[in-house]
Amino acid sequence: MSEFSSATVGDAVLYAPPPETPKLHPREWVKENLFSSPFNSVLTFVTTIILLAVFRGFLSFIFNPVRQWDSTATNMQLFMTRAYPDEQYIRVWFCVAVILILTGVSMAVWRAGSAMPVAGVGHRLLATGALLALLA
């Protein structure tokens, strides 16, 4: 949907801009959105207290001196790749690279919108893959 609404009059198309939303000062925004009614005020305070309790519990769990995190640091490779053979880590890194490349291409297409057709992106990816296959 476009950001402008349109109406036709004969052969001419008239565009009306969307209504402007007033820009609020942060204090006004908080008052309007978080404390607009007694129920919203209570809900804001209760949610804040719950989130602070969860955050405090999480931090106390992590930074508790009783916790022994040495085994985690020692076995980080085991946590990430399990018992995958060391000589075949290139497969893991290749999969990570493919995921990152596809994520980047998806974000670029999403940001570009209709400025870059998806078919063009597909052709470029196929050409790049073919070039890499020929070079390998």
Contacts in CASP RR format, 6 or more apart in sequence:
PFRMAT RR
TARGET T0000
AUTHOR 0000-0000-0000
METHOD contacts of the structure
MODEL  1
MSEFSSATVGDAVLYAPPPETPKLHPREWVKENLFSSPFNSVLTFVTTII
LLAVFRGFLSFIFNPVRQWDSTATNMQLFMTRAYPDEQYIRVWFCVAVIL
ILTGVSMAVWRAGSAMPVAGVGHRLLATGALLALLA
3 18 0 8 1.000
4 15 0 8 1.000
4 16 0 8 1.000
4 17 0 8 1.000
4 18 0 8 1.000
5 15 0 8 1.000
5 16 0 8 1.000
5 18 0 8 1.000
6 13 0 8 1.000
6 14 0 8 1.000
6 15 0 8 1.000
6 16 0 8 1.000
7 13 0 8 1.000
7 14 0 8 1.000
7 16 0 8 1.000
8 14 0 8 1.000
24 32 0 8 1.000
34 40 0 8 1.000
34 41 0 8 1.000
34 44 0 8 1.000
35 41 0 8 1.000
35 44 0 8 1.000
61 67 0 8 1.000
72 79 0 8 1.000
81 89 0 8 1.000
81 92 0 8 1.000
84 92 0 8 1.000
105 121 0 8 1.000
105 125 0 8 1.000
108 116 0 8 1.000
108 121 0 8 1.000
109 116 0 8 1.000
109 118 0 8 1.000
109 121 0 8 1.000
END
